[in-house]
Amino acid sequence: MSRPTPFPPDRPRLALIGAGAFGEFCIPHLRRFFEIRVFDPRPDLDLVCERHGVAAADLASAAGQDIVLLAVPFRHLRPVARAVAPHVKPGALVIDVCSVKVRPLAILQEELPADAEIVGTHPLFGPQSGRDGIAGLRIAVCPARGRRGALVERFLRRRLGLSAARMTAEEHDRQMAYVQGLTHLISRIVLAMDVPPLEHRTTTYAHLESMIGMVRHDSDGLFRTILADNPFAGAVMQSFTNATRDVLQPFGYPANGSAL
């Protein structure tokens, strides 16, 4: 894997709209390559920007940059897209990082100017899994409008050292219905059981604990996006429910004929 290399001194301008947990996590990785402006309504935005050595901006100024990175939850994506649309300049590149892709990319194509290029991404990591570095971690790239999907993929591979995979939004969501849907569902179920501390653990159980630890601090909004906003998740969850019932029935569960 090639070592990340910096852009020339005349760096492209990038706006980060959304400085929540993931948005702020992105800043140190991107500021080596871009002149960054950050917009977020959080009251401590100036402190966040000072901590990372970047500049705060109002929404209109941020939306007018060469590259606009939308790091907002899916439930806020449409109003944010509508708010930035009047300020997006012709030919600008707009990128999102939602955990699902079909519906977010449809929203961006509906709300943004027709001459804006759109690329969807989904980093399969976050502040927890990327706390020791992001080199080699996976990211999906889903071009939606324009020709710069390959450029985004190349930047992610060569400059950030990520393992980037280009795919359609539909392919992404079909896979994530299993990859994220099952892991988050199982983790939430185990957390809801309030399992006591256990002294004697198998290696397999330790792997389960590790999986739960990776997602236990994820927001309820992200959990909802993964299960409710992925158009393919419903079928996977129903399959999981049916399989669970079939596995448990020979042992008398669920008891008294109750439905699972």
Summary of the structure (lengths in Angstrom):
residues: 260
radius of gyration: 20.4
end to end distance: 47.4
largest distance: 70.7
contacts: 782
relative contact order: 0.10
helix: 48%
strand: 15%
